[in-house]
Amino acid sequence: MAFTPLHDRVLVRRVQSEEKTKGGLIIPDTAKEKPAEGEIVSVGQGARKDSGELIAPSVKAGDRILFGKWSGTEVTLDGEELLIMKESDILGIIS
């Protein structure tokens, strides 16, 4: 895929949610919520301070992250649904 986000934006692939609950109940597709967990596909160069100095991003491609429920813009690239969001929409990195 030849897409690189600009500035402080990141491209995220959602991680698929579980098909069953911990108790073993199968969750139908109509009842599933979109997961708020994903993997970073690519990262922009970073934001700029008022002085023009570049602020490097805190995340990198391959990081697993949590993000807000309504974060990002959904796009389809090469037939795959992805999200483009600002780095500030990311709640944390899962290690």
N, C-alpha and C positions, 0 to 999 in steps of 0.2 A: 504494500500500500504506500502510495507516495503522497502522504498528507502530513504536514507539520503545522501545529497550532502556532499562532502568533502571540507575542508578548507573554503574559502570565496565564495563558490558557493551557489546558491539558486535554488529551483525547483519552477517553475511558471506555473499556469494555466491561459491561455488567457481568458479575459472576452469577451463574444460574443458582436459583434457590432450591432448597430441598424439596423432594417430591412427597416426603412423609414427615409427620410430626414426630417428636421424641417418643410419644405413646404408640406410634405405629399407624396412625390414621393417614390415609392418602389424601392429599390436598388436590382438588380438581383445578384445572387451569383457570376457570372463571373466578375462583376464590383467592388466587395467588396475588400478592402484591409484588410490584417490581422491586427487586432487591436494591438496597442502598449500599451495596458493597461492589467493588469493581477492581479491575487491574488497569494500571496506566499503560497505554499503548505508546504514546509519545508526548513530549513536553516542549513548550515554547522556550524562548531564550530567557524570559523573565521580565519583570516589570522594571520601570525606570523611575528613579527619584527625580525630584524637581531639578536637581543639578545635572541630570542626564546620566548619572551613574547607574549601571545595570545591577539589579538585585537578582541574584541567582535563585532559581526555584528550589524549594525544600524537598521536592519529590523527583523521582526519576522513572523512566520506563521500566516496567516490571513490578513496581510497588503495588501491593494490595492496599486499598483505601476504603474508608467509609465516607459517605457524603450525604448531604441532606436529601430528604424525600423529593423535593421539587427542584433540585439543583440541575443545572445544565440544560443544553439544547440537544434534543435527539436528532441524529443524522444517520443516513444510510450510505456507507462507503463500501464499494465492492460487494454489495449484497448483504453486508453485516450491519446490524443496528449498533451504533456507538453513541456516546455522549461527549459533547464539548462543553467544558466548564472552566470557570476561573479557579485558580489555585486556592483562593480564599473560600470557595465553596466546599473544600475538602475538610472533613472534621478530624481525620487522623489517619495514620499509617498503621496497618496491621502487621505485626512482626511474627 
